[in-house]
Amino acid sequence: MANWRISSANGVLIAAYFIPSWVIVAFKIIMSPIHGLYDRPNISVAIFLSDHFHLAALATIRAAWLLALAKLTVAAFFALFVALLTRPSIRTSGGCNEALSIALALGSIISFASMLMASQAGEMEAMRLHATELLLLLGTGIVMLVERPTPVVMPVAEPAPRATRPLMTNYPHAAQNS
C-alpha cells in the first residue's frame, strides 16, 4: 500500500460493496424480471413505474431489464477500475480514475433516481438504502476531487555540448559576430 492514492483505496472499498450487491440484484432481475423488480432493492422503482406509468407486463419487464443493464454497467466499470489498479504505473498516475468516475456518475444517477422514486412511493427502507448508496458514491467522488494529482517528475536532459570547431560559412571573410 506504499503507492496507493486515497481515492484508489476508497474506490476499492466502494467496488467491494457495489460489484457483488448490484450484480446479484441484476441477475435476480434477469432470471425473473417481475419478481426481481419487486425485491427490496428495487421495490421503489417497481412501485413508481406501476403507479405513475401504468405499464403493461411486457413494458415492466423491459424497464426491469433496463435497470438490470444499468446496474451491470456500473458493476463492470467498478470491475474495470479494480483491474486497472493491478498495474502500479496506472495506479500511481491516476490512470484508472476514468473508470471509477464513470462508475460513480452512473451509480449516483441510479441511486438518486431510485431514492426519489422511493420517496414518492413511500418506501422508507428503500429510500434509506438508496440514500446510503448515494452518500457512499458522492463521498468517493468528493475524495477524488479534493485529492491532488501526483506530481510527475521528468528527468532533465543535459544540454548538448557546443561544437568546438568554428562554424563554416559561405562567406569566409565575413565577421562572425552574431
Secondary structure as UniProt FT lines:
FT   TURN            2..3
FT   HELIX           6..31
FT   HELIX           33..37
FT   HELIX           40..42
FT   HELIX           43..48
FT   HELIX           49..53
FT   HELIX           57..84
FT   TURN            85..86
FT   HELIX           88..93
FT   TURN            94..96
FT   HELIX           97..121
FT   HELIX           124..146
FT   TURN            172..173
//
